[in-house]
C-alpha cells in the first residue's frame, strides 16, 4: 500500500491542484454557486478515489511482491497479476532466474572440475612422497630422519587440502556404521608414531574406559582425531611429555577427549579458534599452523551431528571433546556398549 501511494502521490497532488485552480477560475469569473462548485470538486475526488481503489485492488499482489521482495530464487517464477506491468515484471524475473540458474550451473561445474583436479592431484603427489620416503631409508642419519619429517609435513598438508575439497559434498562422502573409538585411536597413534617420537610427546589411552562403540563415519572420525592429536602434540612439545586420550560415557552420551598439558589457548583466541584461517597467537609462534585444522573439525562434526567442546587455560593445557549424543536421528550418532 505504501509503495502504491508513493507511486501515485504526484497524480493525487495534481488532481487537488487542478480542483483548486478550477474553483479559483470560476470564482474569479463571477460564479458564486458554492454548492455547485463543492459538488464538482466532490465528484472529481470521488472519481479519483474510485480509480485509485480499482487500480490498487487489481494490482495489490504486484505491489505486495515489490514491497516484500524475494527471499528464495524460486519466487521469481511466481506470477503476480494479469496487468501489463505485472506480466512484464514476471517475464523479466523469469528471464533473470533462468540467467542466474545458468550462471550457477556453470560455476558449480567449474568448481566440481576444480575439486576433482585437486583430489586427483593430491593422490598423485602421494606416490612421489612414498618413493622419497623409501629412498630416505637408504640415506644416513640424520639426513634420513630430516627427509621423512619433511615428507610427513607435506603429506599432512596434502591431506588437509583433500579433506577441505571434500567438505563441500561431505554428505555424499559419509558412510555411517558402528565405529569402535579405541580402534580408531590406535590407528591414529600408529599413523603418527614418528610424529610422537620427533616431538618427544607420547599418547596415553586408558583401555578400561575405551570399550565404547558409536555410529559415525570412521574415516572422518580418524581425520578429526588426528587433527586434535597433532595440535595437542605440537603445542605440548618442550613443555610436557604426554597427552591423554580418553573415551568415556557422560550420562547417555559418549565422549572422545584429547587432553594436553601444553601452552594453552589465550582467552582472546578461544572464541575464534574454529574460524577459517584463524591461527591466533599460538599459530603465529608455530609457523606450521594453517588455521584450517580446527575449522574442518568443527564443520565435519556439525555435518555428522556431533558436538565439539573446548576448555583451555594458558600455561596449563587444553581439552577438546567430541560428544556423541544418543538422542540424534538414525543417520547421526548413537551410543552403545560393546
C-alpha beads as a LAMMPS data file, in Angstrom:
LAMMPS data file: protein, C-alpha beads

338 atoms
337 bonds

1 atom types
1 bond types

-500.0 500.0 xlo xhi
-500.0 500.0 ylo yhi
-500.0 500.0 zlo zhi

Masses

1 110.0

Atoms # bond

1 1 1 0.000 0.000 0.000
2 1 1 2.789 2.444 0.867
3 1 1 4.517 1.793 -2.457
4 1 1 1.214 2.326 -4.304
5 1 1 0.600 5.666 -2.577
6 1 1 4.163 6.822 -3.226
7 1 1 3.836 5.935 -6.905
8 1 1 0.535 7.855 -7.265
9 1 1 1.409 10.727 -4.939
10 1 1 2.066 13.110 -7.853
11 1 1 -1.257 12.179 -9.511
12 1 1 -3.145 12.880 -6.277
13 1 1 -1.388 16.227 -5.843
14 1 1 -2.143 17.234 -9.456
15 1 1 -5.813 16.360 -9.032
16 1 1 -6.151 18.512 -5.914
17 1 1 -4.242 21.366 -7.536
18 1 1 -6.476 21.077 -10.594
19 1 1 -9.611 21.190 -8.427
20 1 1 -8.274 24.280 -6.653
21 1 1 -7.414 26.033 -9.924
22 1 1 -10.861 25.324 -11.435
23 1 1 -12.528 26.575 -8.262
24 1 1 -10.400 29.748 -8.332
25 1 1 -11.028 30.418 -12.048
26 1 1 -14.777 30.021 -11.697
27 1 1 -14.841 32.130 -8.551
28 1 1 -12.859 34.947 -10.149
29 1 1 -15.125 34.706 -13.229
30 1 1 -18.092 35.634 -11.081
31 1 1 -19.556 32.160 -10.451
32 1 1 -20.795 32.223 -6.878
33 1 1 -22.788 28.971 -6.629
34 1 1 -20.853 27.381 -3.772
35 1 1 -22.967 24.213 -3.773
36 1 1 -22.290 23.549 -7.457
37 1 1 -18.573 24.182 -7.021
38 1 1 -18.393 21.889 -3.978
39 1 1 -20.354 19.205 -5.832
40 1 1 -17.970 19.394 -8.822
41 1 1 -14.943 19.104 -6.550
42 1 1 -16.598 16.204 -4.691
43 1 1 -17.207 14.349 -7.970
44 1 1 -13.588 14.867 -9.016
45 1 1 -12.318 13.497 -5.684
46 1 1 -14.831 10.625 -5.810
47 1 1 -13.721 9.513 -9.272
48 1 1 -10.075 9.851 -8.215
49 1 1 -10.647 7.619 -5.180
50 1 1 -12.630 5.131 -7.276
51 1 1 -9.844 4.980 -9.867
52 1 1 -7.129 4.523 -7.214
53 1 1 -9.165 1.835 -5.425
54 1 1 -9.806 -0.112 -8.636
55 1 1 -6.186 0.266 -9.695
56 1 1 -4.885 -0.906 -6.305
57 1 1 -7.226 -3.899 -5.982
58 1 1 -6.271 -5.038 -9.467
59 1 1 -2.542 -4.840 -8.720
60 1 1 -2.287 -5.439 -4.986
61 1 1 -0.314 -8.689 -5.463
62 1 1 2.031 -6.860 -7.793
63 1 1 2.728 -4.107 -5.250
64 1 1 2.942 -6.602 -2.375
65 1 1 5.611 -8.537 -4.272
66 1 1 7.570 -5.346 -4.924
67 1 1 7.385 -4.355 -1.246
68 1 1 8.184 -7.780 0.237
69 1 1 10.953 -8.635 -2.201
70 1 1 12.257 -12.148 -2.909
71 1 1 13.665 -14.436 -0.227
72 1 1 14.063 -17.509 -2.441
73 1 1 15.223 -17.719 -6.033
74 1 1 12.195 -19.839 -6.960
75 1 1 9.859 -16.976 -6.005
76 1 1 10.974 -15.244 -9.200
77 1 1 8.724 -17.664 -11.107
78 1 1 5.560 -16.830 -9.143
79 1 1 3.026 -14.745 -11.078
80 1 1 1.546 -11.599 -9.544
81 1 1 -1.476 -10.494 -11.599
82 1 1 -2.527 -10.017 -15.222
83 1 1 -1.897 -6.291 -15.562
84 1 1 0.549 -5.379 -18.366
85 1 1 3.190 -4.032 -15.972
86 1 1 2.924 -7.077 -13.689
87 1 1 3.116 -9.502 -16.616
88 1 1 6.166 -7.695 -17.938
89 1 1 7.785 -7.847 -14.473
90 1 1 7.036 -11.578 -14.215
91 1 1 8.603 -12.151 -17.623
92 1 1 11.687 -10.161 -16.669
93 1 1 12.077 -12.029 -13.350
94 1 1 11.713 -15.349 -15.158
95 1 1 14.454 -14.399 -17.607
96 1 1 16.622 -13.253 -14.718
97 1 1 16.002 -16.529 -12.880
98 1 1 16.996 -18.544 -15.948
99 1 1 20.125 -16.422 -16.393
100 1 1 21.154 -16.835 -12.748
101 1 1 20.383 -20.566 -12.819
102 1 1 22.607 -20.939 -15.882
103 1 1 25.426 -18.981 -14.232
104 1 1 25.110 -21.044 -11.056
105 1 1 25.252 -24.321 -13.013
106 1 1 28.345 -23.132 -14.866
107 1 1 30.008 -22.066 -11.604
108 1 1 29.166 -25.401 -9.957
109 1 1 30.569 -27.316 -12.935
110 1 1 33.799 -25.309 -12.792
111 1 1 34.027 -25.874 -9.043
112 1 1 33.419 -29.607 -9.451
113 1 1 36.169 -29.770 -12.062
114 1 1 38.487 -27.872 -9.731
115 1 1 37.713 -30.156 -6.787
116 1 1 38.178 -33.251 -8.933
117 1 1 41.525 -31.901 -10.121
118 1 1 42.617 -31.260 -6.510
119 1 1 41.519 -34.739 -5.472
120 1 1 43.490 -36.394 -8.266
121 1 1 46.471 -34.101 -7.763
122 1 1 46.685 -34.930 -4.054
123 1 1 46.615 -38.668 -4.768
124 1 1 49.245 -38.257 -7.485
125 1 1 51.528 -36.346 -5.110
126 1 1 51.355 -39.158 -2.540
127 1 1 53.132 -41.528 -4.936
128 1 1 56.370 -39.497 -5.256
129 1 1 56.234 -38.853 -1.494
130 1 1 56.197 -42.593 -0.872
131 1 1 59.154 -43.007 -3.231
132 1 1 61.036 -40.271 -1.383
133 1 1 60.347 -41.995 1.947
134 1 1 61.630 -45.310 0.608
135 1 1 64.707 -43.581 -0.781
136 1 1 65.306 -41.891 2.573
137 1 1 65.732 -45.304 4.202
138 1 1 68.998 -45.688 2.309
139 1 1 70.285 -42.321 3.464
140 1 1 72.450 -41.980 6.564
141 1 1 71.162 -40.291 9.703
142 1 1 70.309 -37.547 10.491
143 1 1 69.517 -36.784 6.840
144 1 1 67.111 -39.744 6.625
145 1 1 65.036 -38.524 9.588
146 1 1 65.009 -34.972 8.251
147 1 1 63.736 -36.122 4.864
148 1 1 60.983 -38.263 6.423
149 1 1 59.998 -35.384 8.691
150 1 1 59.550 -33.047 5.740
151 1 1 57.620 -35.635 3.713
152 1 1 55.269 -36.154 6.662
153 1 1 54.617 -32.431 6.759
154 1 1 53.877 -32.386 3.041
155 1 1 51.619 -35.416 3.401
156 1 1 49.729 -33.750 6.263
157 1 1 49.249 -30.614 4.187
158 1 1 48.026 -32.628 1.203
159 1 1 45.511 -34.452 3.396
160 1 1 44.202 -31.117 4.687
161 1 1 43.744 -29.909 1.110
162 1 1 41.982 -33.143 0.193
163 1 1 39.573 -33.031 3.118
164 1 1 38.886 -29.347 2.519
165 1 1 37.988 -30.142 -1.097
166 1 1 35.639 -32.908 0.037
167 1 1 33.920 -30.733 2.636
168 1 1 31.507 -29.149 0.152
169 1 1 29.950 -32.500 -0.782
170 1 1 30.649 -34.173 2.523
171 1 1 27.094 -35.537 2.840
172 1 1 27.742 -37.762 -0.179
173 1 1 31.013 -38.997 1.346
174 1 1 29.563 -40.288 4.631
175 1 1 29.435 -43.992 5.457
176 1 1 27.641 -44.235 8.793
177 1 1 28.302 -47.507 10.592
178 1 1 29.430 -48.741 14.034
179 1 1 32.843 -47.316 14.908
180 1 1 34.943 -48.596 17.802
181 1 1 36.580 -45.462 19.157
182 1 1 39.527 -47.263 20.774
183 1 1 40.351 -48.899 17.451
184 1 1 40.389 -45.516 15.697
185 1 1 42.625 -44.092 18.432
186 1 1 45.128 -46.926 17.982
187 1 1 45.137 -46.448 14.210
188 1 1 45.789 -42.725 14.582
189 1 1 48.584 -43.431 17.078
190 1 1 50.171 -45.936 14.713
191 1 1 49.973 -43.461 11.839
192 1 1 51.596 -40.707 13.881
193 1 1 54.226 -42.655 15.852
194 1 1 57.148 -40.883 14.142
195 1 1 55.432 -37.587 14.865
196 1 1 55.286 -38.532 18.560
197 1 1 58.951 -39.546 18.618
198 1 1 60.085 -36.421 16.817
199 1 1 58.322 -34.164 19.329
200 1 1 59.041 -36.406 22.374
201 1 1 55.353 -36.314 23.285
202 1 1 53.508 -39.635 23.637
203 1 1 49.802 -40.540 23.878
204 1 1 48.180 -42.302 26.804
205 1 1 44.894 -44.194 26.433
206 1 1 43.025 -45.744 29.357
207 1 1 41.946 -49.122 27.965
208 1 1 39.489 -49.706 30.808
209 1 1 37.286 -46.841 29.635
210 1 1 37.760 -47.432 25.929
211 1 1 35.144 -50.121 25.315
212 1 1 32.605 -47.842 23.546
213 1 1 31.191 -48.020 20.032
214 1 1 29.321 -45.239 18.247
215 1 1 27.606 -44.884 14.883
216 1 1 29.545 -42.429 12.748
217 1 1 31.905 -42.249 9.781
218 1 1 35.217 -43.935 10.627
219 1 1 37.263 -42.069 8.029
220 1 1 36.107 -38.653 9.195
221 1 1 36.455 -39.594 12.883
222 1 1 40.055 -40.605 12.070
223 1 1 40.624 -37.206 10.468
224 1 1 39.049 -35.308 13.401
225 1 1 41.057 -37.220 15.999
226 1 1 44.302 -36.841 14.043
227 1 1 43.835 -33.075 13.847
228 1 1 43.194 -32.800 17.588
229 1 1 46.122 -35.069 18.473
230 1 1 48.578 -33.282 16.194
231 1 1 47.584 -29.924 17.692
232 1 1 47.936 -31.315 21.222
233 1 1 51.387 -32.730 20.466
234 1 1 52.591 -29.621 18.638
235 1 1 51.632 -27.273 21.461
236 1 1 52.902 -29.650 24.172
237 1 1 56.391 -30.199 22.750
238 1 1 59.024 -28.962 25.157
239 1 1 56.518 -28.477 27.964
240 1 1 55.012 -31.908 28.544
241 1 1 55.986 -35.452 27.567
242 1 1 52.480 -36.853 27.086
243 1 1 48.906 -36.216 26.013
244 1 1 45.864 -38.094 27.293
245 1 1 43.206 -39.627 25.058
246 1 1 40.071 -40.562 26.938
247 1 1 36.933 -42.401 25.870
248 1 1 34.128 -42.452 28.387
249 1 1 30.387 -42.222 28.977
250 1 1 28.843 -38.967 30.142
251 1 1 25.279 -39.713 31.027
252 1 1 23.846 -41.393 27.932
253 1 1 26.428 -39.821 25.602
254 1 1 29.880 -40.978 24.571
255 1 1 32.843 -38.608 24.743
256 1 1 36.162 -38.754 22.917
257 1 1 38.575 -36.354 24.617
258 1 1 42.095 -35.213 23.776
259 1 1 43.759 -33.588 26.777
260 1 1 47.190 -31.974 26.839
261 1 1 49.312 -30.053 29.352
262 1 1 50.776 -27.688 26.787
263 1 1 50.857 -23.934 26.401
264 1 1 47.073 -23.469 26.349
265 1 1 44.996 -21.044 24.297
266 1 1 44.887 -17.319 25.161
267 1 1 41.472 -16.002 26.209
268 1 1 41.238 -13.621 23.229
269 1 1 41.622 -16.525 20.772
270 1 1 39.179 -19.045 22.279
271 1 1 36.086 -17.719 20.539
272 1 1 37.750 -17.754 17.129
273 1 1 39.801 -20.944 17.095
274 1 1 37.200 -22.684 14.921
275 1 1 37.098 -19.861 12.374
276 1 1 38.515 -20.434 8.922
277 1 1 42.199 -19.448 8.551
278 1 1 42.375 -18.186 12.142
279 1 1 45.811 -19.005 13.545
280 1 1 45.784 -16.869 16.685
281 1 1 48.704 -16.060 18.950
282 1 1 49.956 -19.651 19.140
283 1 1 49.634 -20.126 15.392
284 1 1 51.902 -17.163 14.745
285 1 1 54.507 -18.637 17.083
286 1 1 54.289 -22.045 15.388
287 1 1 54.626 -21.180 11.716
288 1 1 53.268 -24.539 10.537
289 1 1 49.727 -23.559 11.555
290 1 1 47.327 -23.046 8.627
291 1 1 44.238 -22.131 10.631
292 1 1 42.209 -24.833 8.832
293 1 1 42.503 -27.859 11.129
294 1 1 40.034 -26.849 13.854
295 1 1 37.752 -25.237 11.274
296 1 1 37.484 -28.564 9.464
297 1 1 36.965 -30.386 12.776
298 1 1 34.055 -28.086 13.639
299 1 1 32.471 -28.307 10.189
300 1 1 32.748 -32.097 9.949
301 1 1 31.312 -32.571 13.443
302 1 1 28.434 -30.271 12.575
303 1 1 27.641 -32.285 9.437
304 1 1 27.911 -35.571 11.339
305 1 1 25.758 -34.277 14.167
306 1 1 28.477 -34.425 16.822
307 1 1 29.272 -31.667 19.290
308 1 1 32.691 -30.103 19.889
309 1 1 33.631 -28.774 23.319
310 1 1 36.811 -26.989 24.360
311 1 1 38.396 -25.905 27.642
312 1 1 41.791 -24.262 27.948
313 1 1 43.979 -22.344 30.357
314 1 1 47.171 -20.553 29.366
315 1 1 50.169 -22.454 30.699
316 1 1 48.095 -25.421 31.854
317 1 1 46.883 -27.033 28.638
318 1 1 43.750 -27.636 26.593
319 1 1 40.978 -30.189 26.367
320 1 1 38.969 -30.895 23.206
321 1 1 35.950 -33.201 23.418
322 1 1 33.847 -34.789 20.695
323 1 1 30.430 -35.635 22.145
324 1 1 28.335 -38.375 20.500
325 1 1 24.697 -37.931 21.516
326 1 1 22.246 -40.885 21.536
327 1 1 19.238 -38.609 21.004
328 1 1 20.075 -37.742 17.395
329 1 1 18.477 -39.266 14.316
330 1 1 19.442 -42.542 12.664
331 1 1 21.882 -41.015 10.153
332 1 1 23.677 -39.366 13.019
333 1 1 25.274 -40.944 16.066
334 1 1 24.011 -43.478 18.609
335 1 1 25.936 -44.820 21.565
336 1 1 26.052 -48.469 22.567
337 1 1 28.154 -50.569 24.933
338 1 1 30.033 -53.482 23.391

Bonds

1 1 1 2
2 1 2 3
3 1 3 4
4 1 4 5
5 1 5 6
6 1 6 7
7 1 7 8
8 1 8 9
9 1 9 10
10 1 10 11
11 1 11 12
12 1 12 13
13 1 13 14
14 1 14 15
15 1 15 16
16 1 16 17
17 1 17 18
18 1 18 19
19 1 19 20
20 1 20 21
21 1 21 22
22 1 22 23
23 1 23 24
24 1 24 25
25 1 25 26
26 1 26 27
27 1 27 28
28 1 28 29
29 1 29 30
30 1 30 31
31 1 31 32
32 1 32 33
33 1 33 34
34 1 34 35
35 1 35 36
36 1 36 37
37 1 37 38
38 1 38 39
39 1 39 40
40 1 40 41
41 1 41 42
42 1 42 43
43 1 43 44
44 1 44 45
45 1 45 46
46 1 46 47
47 1 47 48
48 1 48 49
49 1 49 50
50 1 50 51
51 1 51 52
52 1 52 53
53 1 53 54
54 1 54 55
55 1 55 56
56 1 56 57
57 1 57 58
58 1 58 59
59 1 59 60
60 1 60 61
61 1 61 62
62 1 62 63
63 1 63 64
64 1 64 65
65 1 65 66
66 1 66 67
67 1 67 68
68 1 68 69
69 1 69 70
70 1 70 71
71 1 71 72
72 1 72 73
73 1 73 74
74 1 74 75
75 1 75 76
76 1 76 77
77 1 77 78
78 1 78 79
79 1 79 80
80 1 80 81
81 1 81 82
82 1 82 83
83 1 83 84
84 1 84 85
85 1 85 86
86 1 86 87
87 1 87 88
88 1 88 89
89 1 89 90
90 1 90 91
91 1 91 92
92 1 92 93
93 1 93 94
94 1 94 95
95 1 95 96
96 1 96 97
97 1 97 98
98 1 98 99
99 1 99 100
100 1 100 101
101 1 101 102
102 1 102 103
103 1 103 104
104 1 104 105
105 1 105 106
106 1 106 107
107 1 107 108
108 1 108 109
109 1 109 110
110 1 110 111
111 1 111 112
112 1 112 113
113 1 113 114
114 1 114 115
115 1 115 116
116 1 116 117
117 1 117 118
118 1 118 119
119 1 119 120
120 1 120 121
121 1 121 122
122 1 122 123
123 1 123 124
124 1 124 125
125 1 125 126
126 1 126 127
127 1 127 128
128 1 128 129
129 1 129 130
130 1 130 131
131 1 131 132
132 1 132 133
133 1 133 134
134 1 134 135
135 1 135 136
136 1 136 137
137 1 137 138
138 1 138 139
139 1 139 140
140 1 140 141
141 1 141 142
142 1 142 143
143 1 143 144
144 1 144 145
145 1 145 146
146 1 146 147
147 1 147 148
148 1 148 149
149 1 149 150
150 1 150 151
151 1 151 152
152 1 152 153
153 1 153 154
154 1 154 155
155 1 155 156
156 1 156 157
157 1 157 158
158 1 158 159
159 1 159 160
160 1 160 161
161 1 161 162
162 1 162 163
163 1 163 164
164 1 164 165
165 1 165 166
166 1 166 167
167 1 167 168
168 1 168 169
169 1 169 170
170 1 170 171
171 1 171 172
172 1 172 173
173 1 173 174
174 1 174 175
175 1 175 176
176 1 176 177
177 1 177 178
178 1 178 179
179 1 179 180
180 1 180 181
181 1 181 182
182 1 182 183
183 1 183 184
184 1 184 185
185 1 185 186
186 1 186 187
187 1 187 188
188 1 188 189
189 1 189 190
190 1 190 191
191 1 191 192
192 1 192 193
193 1 193 194
194 1 194 195
195 1 195 196
196 1 196 197
197 1 197 198
198 1 198 199
199 1 199 200
200 1 200 201
201 1 201 202
202 1 202 203
203 1 203 204
204 1 204 205
205 1 205 206
206 1 206 207
207 1 207 208
208 1 208 209
209 1 209 210
210 1 210 211
211 1 211 212
212 1 212 213
213 1 213 214
214 1 214 215
215 1 215 216
216 1 216 217
217 1 217 218
218 1 218 219
219 1 219 220
220 1 220 221
221 1 221 222
222 1 222 223
223 1 223 224
224 1 224 225
225 1 225 226
226 1 226 227
227 1 227 228
228 1 228 229
229 1 229 230
230 1 230 231
231 1 231 232
232 1 232 233
233 1 233 234
234 1 234 235
235 1 235 236
236 1 236 237
237 1 237 238
238 1 238 239
239 1 239 240
240 1 240 241
241 1 241 242
242 1 242 243
243 1 243 244
244 1 244 245
245 1 245 246
246 1 246 247
247 1 247 248
248 1 248 249
249 1 249 250
250 1 250 251
251 1 251 252
252 1 252 253
253 1 253 254
254 1 254 255
255 1 255 256
256 1 256 257
257 1 257 258
258 1 258 259
259 1 259 260
260 1 260 261
261 1 261 262
262 1 262 263
263 1 263 264
264 1 264 265
265 1 265 266
266 1 266 267
267 1 267 268
268 1 268 269
269 1 269 270
270 1 270 271
271 1 271 272
272 1 272 273
273 1 273 274
274 1 274 275
275 1 275 276
276 1 276 277
277 1 277 278
278 1 278 279
279 1 279 280
280 1 280 281
281 1 281 282
282 1 282 283
283 1 283 284
284 1 284 285
285 1 285 286
286 1 286 287
287 1 287 288
288 1 288 289
289 1 289 290
290 1 290 291
291 1 291 292
292 1 292 293
293 1 293 294
294 1 294 295
295 1 295 296
296 1 296 297
297 1 297 298
298 1 298 299
299 1 299 300
300 1 300 301
301 1 301 302
302 1 302 303
303 1 303 304
304 1 304 305
305 1 305 306
306 1 306 307
307 1 307 308
308 1 308 309
309 1 309 310
310 1 310 311
311 1 311 312
312 1 312 313
313 1 313 314
314 1 314 315
315 1 315 316
316 1 316 317
317 1 317 318
318 1 318 319
319 1 319 320
320 1 320 321
321 1 321 322
322 1 322 323
323 1 323 324
324 1 324 325
325 1 325 326
326 1 326 327
327 1 327 328
328 1 328 329
329 1 329 330
330 1 330 331
331 1 331 332
332 1 332 333
333 1 333 334
334 1 334 335
335 1 335 336
336 1 336 337
337 1 337 338
